[in-house]
């Protein structure tokens, strides 16, 4: 089944550590330092077992994936607890929904991200259905300079109380954001363009973006969107039911 024994040895190590399989006694007995003869015998046993029952490999992979998911969830809970108010109570963050809601959903997003754009109506519907939900937005521009430009414009627009007006226009517009497209969107949003440009150049805006990127680093976020709800991290575009379930679980805590 395999051309090389090394991959099989890697799997047996995982199987033994997870106690997911019942292997013959000779495969379970050797100490970590195997002799060449012992190693050859283990490989032969494994090859024979995989030929006889290929589902062993599937079960081993499933067990490894389940353990990895558990480890990631535990690491996310620890990181969320460590960040505390920096995630949910930063006074500078844009907030939608009920500002005094009993559950806070924190969304890390990139204005150019197609998956974030896909989730826009999902989060909007969740807000509509749940009057106790508070949503905090964290601009996380990870898709290159146009994303950084968009994030700077959004945070500058917040100083004119126009964050969400510009947000909706940029999320619905072309992703290749530049100053020309920004000016069109800012004008449509009723913003003062000259002031917006000045505020975009303010070092405080870049500091806020840097703070969000640091939060993302500490939470090991490697893509957008990413959601923090209670002590749980949800990565990627998901359906409304998964977000609702996470909100309900957080509400019970």
SULJO-V12893 format. One record per residue. N is the residue number from 1. PHI is phi in radians with two decimals (* if undefined). NEAR is the number of other C-alpha atoms within 8 Angstrom. D_CENTER is the distance of its C-alpha to the mean C-alpha in whole Angstrom. Layout:
# SULJO-V12893
n=N phi=PHI near=NEAR d_center=D_CENTER
n=N phi=PHI near=NEAR d_center=D_CENTER
This chain:
# SULJO-V12893
n=1 phi=* near=5 d_center=36
n=2 phi=-2.07 near=6 d_center=35
n=3 phi=-1.39 near=4 d_center=37
n=4 phi=-2.20 near=6 d_center=35
n=5 phi=-1.36 near=8 d_center=36
n=6 phi=-1.04 near=6 d_center=33
n=7 phi=-1.14 near=8 d_center=30
n=8 phi=-1.13 near=12 d_center=32
n=9 phi=-1.07 near=10 d_center=32
n=10 phi=-1.05 near=8 d_center=29
n=11 phi=-1.21 near=10 d_center=28
n=12 phi=-1.15 near=9 d_center=31
n=13 phi=-1.06 near=8 d_center=30
n=14 phi=-1.13 near=10 d_center=26
n=15 phi=-1.06 near=11 d_center=29
n=16 phi=-1.10 near=10 d_center=31
n=17 phi=-1.19 near=7 d_center=28
n=18 phi=-1.56 near=8 d_center=26
n=19 phi=0.95 near=7 d_center=30
n=20 phi=-1.53 near=10 d_center=29
n=21 phi=-2.20 near=8 d_center=32
n=22 phi=-1.84 near=5 d_center=36
n=23 phi=-1.63 near=6 d_center=37
n=24 phi=-0.97 near=7 d_center=41
n=25 phi=-1.02 near=6 d_center=42
n=26 phi=-1.15 near=7 d_center=43
n=27 phi=-1.40 near=9 d_center=39
n=28 phi=-1.64 near=8 d_center=38
n=29 phi=-1.39 near=6 d_center=41
n=30 phi=-1.05 near=9 d_center=41
n=31 phi=-1.28 near=5 d_center=39
n=32 phi=-0.96 near=4 d_center=37
n=33 phi=-1.56 near=5 d_center=39
n=34 phi=-1.51 near=9 d_center=40
n=35 phi=-1.37 near=6 d_center=44
n=36 phi=-0.96 near=6 d_center=44
n=37 phi=-1.17 near=7 d_center=46
n=38 phi=-1.12 near=9 d_center=43
n=39 phi=-1.07 near=9 d_center=40
n=40 phi=-1.08 near=8 d_center=42
n=41 phi=-1.17 near=8 d_center=43
n=42 phi=-1.07 near=11 d_center=39
n=43 phi=-1.07 near=11 d_center=38
n=44 phi=-1.08 near=8 d_center=41
n=45 phi=-1.10 near=10 d_center=41
n=46 phi=-1.14 near=10 d_center=37
n=47 phi=-1.04 near=10 d_center=38
n=48 phi=-1.13 near=8 d_center=41
n=49 phi=-1.11 near=10 d_center=38
n=50 phi=-1.22 near=12 d_center=36
n=51 phi=-1.17 near=8 d_center=39
n=52 phi=-1.27 near=6 d_center=40
n=53 phi=-2.47 near=7 d_center=37
n=54 phi=-1.06 near=9 d_center=34
n=55 phi=-1.14 near=7 d_center=31
n=56 phi=-1.04 near=10 d_center=31
n=57 phi=-1.16 near=9 d_center=29
n=58 phi=-1.04 near=8 d_center=27
n=59 phi=-1.14 near=9 d_center=27
n=60 phi=-1.14 near=13 d_center=26
n=61 phi=-1.11 near=8 d_center=23
n=62 phi=-1.06 near=8 d_center=22
n=63 phi=-1.14 near=10 d_center=22
n=64 phi=-1.13 near=10 d_center=21
n=65 phi=-1.15 near=8 d_center=17
n=66 phi=-1.12 near=8 d_center=18
n=67 phi=-1.16 near=8 d_center=18
n=68 phi=-1.12 near=8 d_center=15
n=69 phi=-1.11 near=8 d_center=13
n=70 phi=-1.12 near=8 d_center=15
n=71 phi=-1.11 near=8 d_center=15
n=72 phi=-1.14 near=8 d_center=11
n=73 phi=-1.12 near=10 d_center=11
n=74 phi=-1.15 near=8 d_center=14
n=75 phi=-1.13 near=8 d_center=13
n=76 phi=-1.14 near=12 d_center=10
n=77 phi=-1.06 near=11 d_center=13
n=78 phi=-1.15 near=8 d_center=15
n=79 phi=-1.15 near=10 d_center=13
n=80 phi=-1.08 near=13 d_center=12
n=81 phi=-1.09 near=8 d_center=16
n=82 phi=-1.21 near=6 d_center=17
n=83 phi=-1.43 near=8 d_center=16
n=84 phi=0.91 near=8 d_center=17
n=85 phi=-1.13 near=7 d_center=19
n=86 phi=-1.07 near=7 d_center=17
n=87 phi=-1.42 near=10 d_center=14
n=88 phi=-1.94 near=9 d_center=16
n=89 phi=-2.16 near=7 d_center=20
n=90 phi=-1.26 near=8 d_center=20
n=91 phi=-1.11 near=4 d_center=23
n=92 phi=-1.47 near=4 d_center=22
n=93 phi=-1.32 near=9 d_center=19
n=94 phi=-1.15 near=9 d_center=19
n=95 phi=-2.27 near=9 d_center=19
n=96 phi=-2.05 near=8 d_center=20
n=97 phi=1.42 near=11 d_center=22
n=98 phi=-1.48 near=10 d_center=24
n=99 phi=-1.10 near=7 d_center=24
n=100 phi=-1.96 near=6 d_center=25
n=101 phi=-1.05 near=11 d_center=23
n=102 phi=-1.48 near=8 d_center=23
n=103 phi=-2.31 near=12 d_center=19
n=104 phi=-1.94 near=12 d_center=16
n=105 phi=-1.88 near=13 d_center=13
n=106 phi=-1.80 near=13 d_center=11
n=107 phi=-1.95 near=12 d_center=9
n=108 phi=-1.62 near=13 d_center=8
n=109 phi=-2.54 near=14 d_center=9
n=110 phi=-2.02 near=15 d_center=12
n=111 phi=-1.07 near=15 d_center=15
n=112 phi=-1.67 near=13 d_center=16
n=113 phi=-1.19 near=12 d_center=13
n=114 phi=-1.12 near=6 d_center=14
n=115 phi=-1.27 near=10 d_center=12
n=116 phi=-1.12 near=14 d_center=11
n=117 phi=-1.13 near=11 d_center=15
n=118 phi=-1.13 near=9 d_center=15
n=119 phi=-1.45 near=10 d_center=13
n=120 phi=-0.96 near=8 d_center=16
n=121 phi=-1.21 near=7 d_center=18
n=122 phi=-1.16 near=10 d_center=16
n=123 phi=-1.17 near=9 d_center=15
n=124 phi=-1.08 near=8 d_center=19
n=125 phi=-1.19 near=8 d_center=20
n=126 phi=-1.09 near=10 d_center=19
n=127 phi=-1.11 near=11 d_center=20
n=128 phi=-1.13 near=7 d_center=23
n=129 phi=-1.46 near=6 d_center=24
n=130 phi=-2.09 near=7 d_center=23
n=131 phi=-1.23 near=9 d_center=25
n=132 phi=-1.71 near=10 d_center=23
n=133 phi=-1.67 near=13 d_center=20
n=134 phi=-2.09 near=16 d_center=19
n=135 phi=-2.03 near=12 d_center=16
n=136 phi=-1.85 near=13 d_center=15
n=137 phi=-1.79 near=11 d_center=14
n=138 phi=-2.07 near=11 d_center=12
n=139 phi=-1.20 near=11 d_center=13
n=140 phi=-2.23 near=13 d_center=11
n=141 phi=-1.36 near=13 d_center=14
n=142 phi=-2.01 near=8 d_center=12
n=143 phi=-1.87 near=10 d_center=15
n=144 phi=1.74 near=7 d_center=18
n=145 phi=-0.94 near=6 d_center=21
n=146 phi=-1.06 near=11 d_center=21
n=147 phi=-1.19 near=14 d_center=17
n=148 phi=-1.10 near=11 d_center=19
n=149 phi=-1.05 near=10 d_center=22
n=150 phi=-1.11 near=12 d_center=20
n=151 phi=-1.13 near=14 d_center=18
n=152 phi=-1.08 near=12 d_center=22
n=153 phi=-1.14 near=12 d_center=23
n=154 phi=-1.13 near=11 d_center=21
n=155 phi=-1.22 near=11 d_center=22
n=156 phi=-1.23 near=13 d_center=25
n=157 phi=-1.10 near=13 d_center=26
n=158 phi=-1.05 near=11 d_center=25
n=159 phi=-1.22 near=8 d_center=28
n=160 phi=-1.92 near=8 d_center=30
n=161 phi=1.01 near=6 d_center=28
n=162 phi=-2.10 near=12 d_center=27
n=163 phi=-0.98 near=14 d_center=23
n=164 phi=-1.27 near=7 d_center=22
n=165 phi=-1.13 near=8 d_center=25
n=166 phi=-1.24 near=13 d_center=24
n=167 phi=-0.95 near=10 d_center=20
n=168 phi=-1.13 near=8 d_center=22
n=169 phi=-1.20 near=10 d_center=24
n=170 phi=-1.20 near=13 d_center=22
n=171 phi=-1.16 near=11 d_center=19
n=172 phi=-1.59 near=7 d_center=22
n=173 phi=-1.61 near=6 d_center=24
n=174 phi=-1.12 near=7 d_center=24
n=175 phi=-1.31 near=9 d_center=21
n=176 phi=-1.44 near=6 d_center=23
n=177 phi=-1.21 near=12 d_center=23
n=178 phi=-2.46 near=8 d_center=26
n=179 phi=-1.15 near=6 d_center=29
n=180 phi=-1.13 near=6 d_center=31
n=181 phi=-1.16 near=8 d_center=28
n=182 phi=-1.10 near=12 d_center=27
n=183 phi=-1.11 near=9 d_center=31
n=184 phi=-1.06 near=8 d_center=31
n=185 phi=-1.17 near=11 d_center=28
n=186 phi=-1.09 near=12 d_center=29
n=187 phi=-1.12 near=10 d_center=33
n=188 phi=-1.11 near=7 d_center=32
n=189 phi=-1.46 near=10 d_center=30
n=190 phi=1.34 near=7 d_center=33
n=191 phi=-1.66 near=11 d_center=32
n=192 phi=-1.40 near=8 d_center=34
n=193 phi=-1.10 near=9 d_center=33
n=194 phi=-1.09 near=6 d_center=35
n=195 phi=-1.14 near=7 d_center=34
n=196 phi=-1.03 near=12 d_center=30
n=197 phi=-1.09 near=9 d_center=31
n=198 phi=-1.10 near=8 d_center=32
n=199 phi=-1.18 near=9 d_center=29
n=200 phi=-1.08 near=11 d_center=27
n=201 phi=-1.47 near=7 d_center=29
n=202 phi=-1.18 near=8 d_center=29
n=203 phi=-0.98 near=6 d_center=27
n=204 phi=-1.10 near=6 d_center=26
n=205 phi=-1.15 near=13 d_center=23
n=206 phi=-1.12 near=9 d_center=22
n=207 phi=-1.12 near=8 d_center=22
n=208 phi=-1.17 near=8 d_center=19
n=209 phi=-1.12 near=13 d_center=17
n=210 phi=-1.07 near=8 d_center=18
n=211 phi=-1.14 near=8 d_center=17
n=212 phi=-1.14 near=11 d_center=13
n=213 phi=-1.10 near=10 d_center=13
n=214 phi=-1.17 near=8 d_center=14
n=215 phi=-1.05 near=9 d_center=12
n=216 phi=-1.06 near=12 d_center=9
n=217 phi=-1.11 near=8 d_center=11
n=218 phi=-1.16 near=8 d_center=12
n=219 phi=-1.58 near=9 d_center=8
n=220 phi=1.02 near=6 d_center=8
n=221 phi=-1.41 near=10 d_center=5
n=222 phi=-2.04 near=5 d_center=6
n=223 phi=-2.96 near=8 d_center=6
n=224 phi=-2.13 near=14 d_center=6
n=225 phi=-1.40 near=14 d_center=6
n=226 phi=-2.42 near=13 d_center=4
n=227 phi=-2.14 near=11 d_center=6
n=228 phi=-2.00 near=12 d_center=8
n=229 phi=-2.30 near=14 d_center=12
n=230 phi=1.10 near=11 d_center=14
n=231 phi=-1.85 near=10 d_center=13
n=232 phi=-2.03 near=11 d_center=10
n=233 phi=-1.87 near=11 d_center=7
n=234 phi=-2.13 near=8 d_center=6
n=235 phi=-1.85 near=11 d_center=3
n=236 phi=1.56 near=9 d_center=6
n=237 phi=-1.36 near=9 d_center=9
n=238 phi=-2.16 near=8 d_center=11
n=239 phi=-1.49 near=7 d_center=14
n=240 phi=-1.07 near=9 d_center=16
n=241 phi=-1.08 near=6 d_center=17
n=242 phi=-1.20 near=8 d_center=14
n=243 phi=-1.15 near=9 d_center=13
n=244 phi=-1.07 near=9 d_center=17
n=245 phi=-1.11 near=8 d_center=17
n=246 phi=-1.18 near=11 d_center=14
n=247 phi=-1.12 near=12 d_center=16
n=248 phi=-1.09 near=8 d_center=19
n=249 phi=-1.14 near=9 d_center=18
n=250 phi=-1.13 near=11 d_center=18
n=251 phi=-1.18 near=8 d_center=21
n=252 phi=-1.39 near=5 d_center=23
n=253 phi=-1.24 near=4 d_center=22
